[in-house]
Amino acid sequence: MAEQRTDLDAARRRILADVQPTRERARVALRDALGRVLADRIVAPMDLPPFPASAMDGYALRSGDAVGAPPHRFTLAGTSYAGRPASGPVPKGACVRIFTGALVPDGLDAVAIQEDCTHDENGILVHAPVGPGDHVRRAGHDVPAGTPMLDPGRRLTEYDLGWLAACGITSVAVHGCPRIAVFSTGDELVEPGGVLGPGQIFDANRITLSALLAQLPVHVVDLGIVPDDPGAIREALERADHDCQAVVTSGGVSVGEADHVRDVVADVGRLELWKLNLKPGKPLAYGRLRNAAFFGLPGNPVSTVVTALMLVKPALERLCGMEPEAVLAVPAVLRGGIRHQPGREEFQRGTVSSRHGRLEVTVTGDQSSNRLASFSRANCLVRIPKDAGDLMEGAEVQVLLLGRGL
């Protein structure tokens, strides 16, 4: 495969075109559906609310009985509580005491709020104008029966579940949770808590990737640390390909003599792209094993995180059956300059805050690709276009908010 650098947006398009949603489906109880991805459209099975209901505490009445200038006098014909409506017809010129959420009796079309009413021995006085529909939630005001509520591909939120429960829905059809294999490669890596030998470091990438992926509706399969040995790498990839729908690795995709992952993938499957026109994150491989999609991320921790956020996350969202979430990019004023040589798109870690009615951003110090500390203190990424030169103090830049689509 010819080695060429692919721009980030082009790489994202190629990967998303190659990844297809899982065909696995399940029906789950509503209480277990948080964060799952809908497989079918949901149509409202009933009007919500199912009856005309009062939006306020007050008095339900016929607006036609309140013509002319207030005050308007009504006799009291009963009380309508939430869950215990008033019974019997309401005569002309009469009203019903009503509470929020209670059924508005037949024939009545408005509610005078209690703050606008007084009562005496002769009945109720309404001291404000009353018009048809005032303070009444009509049947179907939230959603009419037969109306589409939620479309396939939506990841269910707490508020969706409450909306569905209000319509009496108890279970939903969802996409299955794909199995995603994760492993790190490198003879220099040791499990946290182990004993470091000369030249060794603890493996941080795998736990970082697993934590990022755990935010998606997937099952993460941790395959541990795989040594820099083509046979061991092949065995790990074949195991992952048999059991999982995607494989995410870190390390072993650069050009060093011990970087074997890319070659093994090309041998057992196909390699679609390698090398991004991106900083950090240039050495990235994407392809397919016999069954599973393959993402080979760089070994440097910051490069791993950036490529996981920009490429792996949207691809796995597609695999889960949802449309990838749009990245929320907002303009901010740069505090302090950024040196940048044209040629590669770059993402720097930054801290954005609001000051004097505008957003300002400051990068988090040294941006070396080994420094996870620069992420720990960041709440955004500063996007620098590939054709940009040095950015001066006060320049307007685009920032991508971490945790908001990233």
C-alpha positions as MATLAB code, in Angstrom:
seq = 'MAEQRTDLDAARRRILADVQPTRERARVALRDALGRVLADRIVAPMDLPPFPASAMDGYALRSGDAVGAPPHRFTLAGTSYAGRPASGPVPKGACVRIFTGALVPDGLDAVAIQEDCTHDENGILVHAPVGPGDHVRRAGHDVPAGTPMLDPGRRLTEYDLGWLAACGITSVAVHGCPRIAVFSTGDELVEPGGVLGPGQIFDANRITLSALLAQLPVHVVDLGIVPDDPGAIREALERADHDCQAVVTSGGVSVGEADHVRDVVADVGRLELWKLNLKPGKPLAYGRLRNAAFFGLPGNPVSTVVTALMLVKPALERLCGMEPEAVLAVPAVLRGGIRHQPGREEFQRGTVSSRHGRLEVTVTGDQSSNRLASFSRANCLVRIPKDAGDLMEGAEVQVLLLGRGL';
ca = [
       0.000    0.000    0.000;
       1.403    3.385   -0.966;
       2.263    5.444    2.088;
       0.513    8.770    1.953;
      -0.841   11.125    4.549;
      -4.609   11.413    4.683;
      -6.329   14.555    5.983;
      -8.427   13.962    9.084;
     -11.798   14.780    7.503;
     -11.068   12.519    4.519;
     -10.003    9.697    6.851;
     -13.202   10.078    8.862;
     -15.319    9.877    5.691;
     -13.507    6.754    4.471;
     -13.801    4.986    7.795;
     -17.478    5.857    8.287;
     -18.242    4.662    4.752;
     -16.650    1.311    5.599;
     -18.258    0.724    9.004;
     -21.794   -0.686    9.003;
     -24.233   -0.791   11.946;
     -24.457   -4.025   13.878;
     -27.317   -6.304   12.861;
     -27.781   -7.620   16.373;
     -30.997   -6.520   18.074;
     -32.609   -7.028   21.430;
     -35.747   -6.017   23.252;
     -35.018   -4.565   26.662;
     -37.100   -3.259   29.521;
     -37.365    0.517   29.593;
     -35.544    0.659   32.925;
     -32.542   -1.045   31.265;
     -32.556    1.047   28.077;
     -30.542    4.101   29.165;
     -27.751    4.728   26.661;
     -28.919    2.025   24.240;
     -29.527    2.771   20.560;
     -33.061    2.481   19.207;
     -33.554   -0.058   16.426;
     -37.156    0.878   15.526;
     -39.130    4.089   15.322;
     -41.402    4.649   18.301;
     -44.880    6.035   17.602;
     -47.011    7.480   20.385;
     -49.571    4.818   21.373;
     -51.831    7.391   23.032;
     -52.442   11.081   23.474;
     -50.182   12.646   26.075;
     -51.743   13.973   28.202;
     -54.667   11.594   27.581;
     -57.284   14.181   28.625;
     -57.558   17.983   28.838;
     -55.732   18.880   32.050;
     -55.315   22.012   34.108;
     -51.891   23.650   33.951;
     -52.529   25.627   37.155;
     -54.439   25.587   40.414;
     -57.632   27.598   40.022;
     -61.188   27.285   38.736;
     -62.304   25.523   35.540;
     -65.126   27.297   33.696;
     -66.727   28.111   30.353;
     -64.992   31.126   28.840;
     -68.360   32.018   27.247;
     -69.710   32.651   30.751;
     -67.069   35.347   31.319;
     -68.027   37.935   28.695;
     -67.564   41.641   29.220;
     -65.331   43.331   31.740;
     -64.380   41.485   34.945;
     -65.170   40.655   37.649;
     -67.255   37.615   36.677;
     -69.308   35.690   39.202;
     -69.626   31.875   39.189;
     -71.252   29.372   41.492;
     -69.080   26.493   42.687;
     -70.200   23.081   41.379;
     -67.519   20.734   42.691;
     -63.798   19.994   42.828;
     -61.482   18.208   40.377;
     -58.335   16.717   41.911;
     -55.488   15.045   40.028;
     -56.660   11.439   39.674;
     -60.099   12.233   41.168;
     -62.071   14.290   38.664;
     -65.290   16.098   39.436;
     -68.425   14.122   38.619;
     -71.580   15.158   36.858;
     -72.383   17.985   34.441;
     -71.440   21.579   35.275;
     -74.378   24.024   34.859;
     -74.066   27.252   32.930;
     -72.597   30.002   35.094;
     -70.896   27.492   37.394;
     -67.228   26.558   37.827;
     -65.207   23.741   39.357;
     -62.312   24.095   41.790;
     -59.374   22.447   40.015;
     -55.756   21.548   40.766;
     -52.725   21.222   38.508;
     -52.878   18.067   36.398;
     -56.541   17.421   37.094;
     -59.048   16.614   34.340;
     -60.995   19.602   33.026;
     -64.670   18.527   33.060;
     -66.587   18.175   29.796;
     -67.963   21.446   28.502;
     -65.428   23.623   30.312;
     -62.643   25.201   28.247;
     -60.594   27.493   30.492;
     -59.012   27.794   33.922;
     -58.917   31.026   35.904;
     -55.843   30.872   38.126;
     -56.514   31.107   41.837;
     -54.462   34.305   42.173;
     -57.087   36.064   40.023;
     -60.059   34.763   42.042;
     -61.776   35.449   45.346;
     -64.782   33.810   46.957;
     -67.598   34.893   49.207;
     -70.848   33.408   50.438;
     -72.357   33.773   46.963;
     -69.645   31.969   45.018;
     -66.455   32.774   43.093;
     -65.394   36.119   41.631;
     -62.928   36.081   38.735;
     -61.093   39.412   38.528;
     -59.223   38.916   35.216;
     -60.285   38.277   31.611;
     -60.630   34.599   30.671;
     -60.320   33.249   27.127;
     -60.806   29.818   25.519;
     -57.952   27.428   26.339;
     -56.436   29.555   29.105;
     -54.264   27.360   31.345;
     -55.636   24.139   29.829;
     -53.361   21.460   28.393;
     -55.382   19.887   25.621;
     -55.334   16.114   25.081;
     -52.239   15.326   23.023;
     -50.609   18.652   23.920;
     -47.248   16.895   24.492;
     -47.665   14.305   21.727;
     -50.807   13.198   19.845;
     -51.476    9.479   19.396;
     -49.861    8.144   16.224;
     -47.125   10.780   16.110;
     -43.510    9.587   15.692;
     -41.685   10.161   18.964;
     -38.148    8.816   18.519;
     -36.360    7.611   15.383;
     -34.068    4.599   14.903;
     -30.445    5.383   15.673;
     -31.215    7.588   18.660;
     -29.239    6.892   21.805;
     -31.773    6.953   24.609;
     -31.431    9.585   27.326;
     -32.977    9.843   30.767;
     -35.550   12.254   29.360;
     -36.469    9.911   26.513;
     -37.159    7.148   29.017;
     -39.413    9.408   31.047;
     -41.312   10.455   27.906;
     -41.814    6.848   26.857;
     -42.883    5.822   30.344;
     -45.487    8.609   30.329;
     -47.009    6.898   27.273;
     -47.159    3.563   29.078;
     -44.299    1.990   27.072;
     -42.452   -0.675   29.034;
     -39.856   -2.038   26.566;
     -38.019   -0.951   23.409;
     -36.168   -2.611   20.514;
     -32.495   -1.641   20.510;
     -29.323   -2.458   18.628;
     -26.992   -4.954   20.244;
     -23.850   -3.823   22.064;
     -20.846   -4.649   19.831;
     -17.822   -6.330   21.384;
     -14.684   -4.207   21.030;
     -11.284   -5.776   21.665;
      -8.553   -3.539   23.091;
      -4.875   -4.343   23.525;
      -1.544   -2.554   23.743;
       1.678   -3.680   22.093;
       5.241   -3.172   23.224;
       7.982   -4.964   25.135;
       8.451   -1.760   27.116;
       4.979   -1.949   28.674;
       4.159   -3.263   32.134;
       0.768   -3.570   33.829;
       0.217   -0.826   36.429;
       1.178   -2.262   39.795;
       3.873   -4.486   38.276;
       7.622   -4.103   38.560;
       9.352   -1.906   36.009;
      12.510   -3.194   34.422;
      15.143   -1.016   32.757;
      13.573    1.100   29.996;
      10.006    0.010   30.815;
       6.882    2.079   31.506;
       3.402    1.357   32.798;
       0.680    0.865   30.170;
      -1.664    3.863   30.357;
      -3.154    3.702   26.862;
      -5.268    0.607   27.366;
      -7.054    1.857   30.459;
      -7.572    5.259   28.814;
      -9.040    3.689   25.681;
     -11.214    1.304   27.681;
     -12.591    4.216   29.714;
     -13.359    6.202   26.544;
     -15.089    3.233   24.938;
     -17.063    2.481   28.093;
     -19.014    5.690   27.430;
     -20.529    3.980   24.367;
     -23.061    1.099   24.302;
     -20.338   -1.511   23.718;
     -18.721   -4.402   25.548;
     -14.971   -3.818   25.952;
     -12.847   -6.971   25.772;
      -9.441   -6.301   27.326;
      -6.740   -8.485   25.745;
      -3.925   -7.001   27.798;
      -0.388   -6.265   26.628;
       0.918   -8.101   23.564;
       4.701   -8.277   23.047;
       6.459   -6.967   19.945;
       6.335  -10.346   18.253;
       4.537  -10.949   14.927;
       3.271  -14.363   16.030;
       1.837  -13.056   19.303;
       0.246  -10.116   17.505;
      -1.290  -12.406   14.893;
      -2.701  -14.664   17.608;
      -4.237  -11.682   19.444;
      -5.751  -10.291   16.249;
      -7.212  -13.639   15.207;
      -8.725  -14.139   18.647;
     -10.226  -10.643   18.559;
     -11.475  -11.123   15.007;
     -13.300  -14.291   16.046;
     -15.022  -12.794   19.089;
     -15.441   -9.077   18.367;
     -16.796   -6.615   15.827;
     -13.892   -4.158   16.137;
     -10.309   -4.166   17.400;
      -8.528   -1.125   18.814;
      -4.788   -1.330   19.472;
      -2.151    1.187   20.485;
       1.465    1.054   19.406;
       3.179   -0.961   16.702;
       1.903    0.969   13.659;
       4.874    3.267   13.100;
       7.964    2.497   10.999;
      10.327    1.069   13.617;
      11.817   -2.400   13.304;
       9.690   -3.581   16.247;
       6.444   -2.105   14.878;
       4.742   -5.239   13.531;
       1.003   -4.561   13.926;
       0.478   -2.844   10.598;
       2.242   -5.603    8.632;
       0.330   -8.380   10.382;
      -2.997   -6.648    9.680;
      -2.097   -6.232    6.022;
      -1.251   -9.955    5.899;
      -4.392  -11.313    7.591;
      -6.850   -8.725    6.286;
      -6.659   -5.473    4.386;
      -5.258   -2.088    5.268;
      -7.368    0.859    4.105;
      -5.256    3.785    5.237;
      -2.093    4.558    7.138;
      -0.609    7.861    8.205;
      -2.700   10.915    8.904;
      -1.853   14.475    8.006;
      -2.344   15.240   11.686;
      -0.459   16.287   14.789;
      -0.530   14.495   17.130;
      -1.558   11.172   15.620;
       0.235   10.738   12.298;
       0.888    6.967   12.515;
      -2.664    5.604   12.429;
      -3.797    2.468   10.610;
      -7.358    1.522    9.678;
      -8.424   -1.622    7.919;
     -10.310   -4.878    8.254;
      -9.477   -8.294    9.523;
     -11.622  -11.135    8.181;
     -14.629   -9.942   10.177;
     -13.750   -7.052   12.463;
     -12.865   -3.442   11.776;
      -9.313   -2.636   12.869;
      -7.993    0.604   14.380;
      -4.263    0.779   15.008;
      -3.586    3.873   17.084;
      -0.206    5.474   17.801;
       1.666    4.519   20.941;
       2.186    8.009   22.340;
      -0.623    8.599   24.853;
      -1.845   11.979   23.554;
      -1.774   10.725   19.954;
      -3.805    7.716   21.090;
      -6.458    9.881   22.724;
      -6.750   12.392   19.861;
      -7.161    9.713   17.190;
      -9.579    7.769   19.392;
     -11.763   10.857   19.826;
     -11.613   11.973   16.214;
     -11.876    8.633   14.402;
     -12.566    5.631   16.624;
     -15.442    7.177   18.581;
     -17.543    8.218   15.537;
     -16.845    4.891   13.817;
     -17.991    2.902   16.837;
     -21.064    5.098   17.155;
     -21.905    4.077   13.587;
     -21.208    0.423   14.480;
     -23.622    0.760   17.429;
     -26.381    1.845   15.052;
     -26.357    5.569   15.748;
     -25.337    8.505   13.625;
     -22.044    9.877   14.954;
     -22.590   12.811   17.249;
     -21.643   16.159   15.752;
     -18.583   17.657   17.378;
     -19.460   20.920   19.090;
     -16.932   23.502   17.868;
     -17.191   27.058   19.164;
     -15.103   30.178   18.548;
     -12.832   31.436   21.300;
     -10.187   34.123   21.696;
      -6.657   32.782   22.123;
      -4.766   33.869   25.217;
      -1.053   33.502   24.493;
       0.265   32.559   21.080;
       0.648   29.163   19.392;
       3.540   28.319   17.109;
       2.444   26.293   14.085;
       4.170   25.334   10.883;
       1.796   24.947    7.901;
       1.355   21.448    6.521;
      -0.475   19.383    9.138;
      -3.720   19.946   10.977;
      -3.039   20.105   14.690;
      -4.994   19.771   17.910;
      -3.625   21.296   21.086;
      -5.076   20.707   24.510;
      -6.524   23.801   26.130;
      -8.659   25.268   28.884;
     -11.593   27.403   27.783;
     -13.515   29.750   30.063;
     -15.942   32.643   29.803;
     -14.640   36.126   30.491;
     -16.349   39.463   29.850;
     -19.083   37.761   27.809;
     -16.781   35.831   25.463;
     -14.924   32.527   25.462;
     -11.173   32.590   25.942;
      -8.796   29.647   25.625;
      -5.285   28.966   26.855;
      -3.264   25.904   25.853;
      -2.158   23.613   28.689;
       1.580   24.117   28.476;
       3.980   21.713   26.770;
       2.073   19.872   24.033;
       4.411   16.889   23.622;
       2.510   13.760   22.581;
       3.672   11.777   25.617;
       2.144   14.190   28.160;
      -1.192   12.886   29.420;
      -1.017   15.690   32.001;
      -1.909   18.102   29.201;
      -5.225   16.227   28.809;
      -5.926   15.923   32.515;
      -5.955   19.716   32.842;
      -7.812   20.361   29.551;
     -11.496   20.852   28.813;
     -11.140   21.405   25.070;
      -9.024   20.876   21.975;
      -7.832   23.862   19.971;
      -8.123   23.055   16.254;
      -5.405   24.578   14.071;
      -5.972   24.271   10.292;
      -3.210   22.673    8.267;
      -2.549   25.838    6.262;
      -2.316   28.125    9.320;
       0.932   29.681   10.455;
       1.716   30.942   13.945;
      -1.343   32.133   15.874;
      -0.983   35.367   17.778;
      -2.457   36.504   21.092;
      -6.081   37.554   20.521;
      -6.616   35.394   17.427;
     -10.007   33.716   17.057;
      -9.695   29.926   17.067;
     -12.104   26.989   16.988;
     -12.257   24.908   20.151;
     -13.815   21.457   20.456;
     -15.324   20.955   23.875;
     -14.329   17.701   25.531;
     -17.383   15.825   26.748;
     -19.696   17.640   24.271;
     -19.640   15.323   21.274;
     -16.055   14.312   22.090;
];
